[in-house]
Amino acid sequence: MDKLKKFDLMEKITRELEDVRNSQQAVLEKIGKIEVDNIELGDKTIESKMPDIYQRTADNAEAIKTILDSFQEKTEEFGEKNNVDKLREQQAINNLK
């Protein structure tokens, strides 16, 4: 795989990880709303199960954030090390020929 394709794939994975992180955040917010709504309702199953589900989801969200932060750093380092901007310029010039 050439360097530009590898960098593009790394950027794609970064975007996908960001999407997963955002989805996890949305799930956490929904679980929180359910817990709040259930204060008034008082359903015992929701009351007993949701805190554990929230915690597991929060743990997963934190793990995803850790992976994302590390992978973003690797992607940036790869881009700088391999001078991706110049590779893109050269590719654009080659495509004009």
PyMOL commands that set and color helices and strands:
alter all, ss='L'
color gray80, all
select helices_A, chain A and resi 3-41+44-81+84-96
alter helices_A, ss='H'
color red, helices_A
deselect
rebuild
show_as cartoon
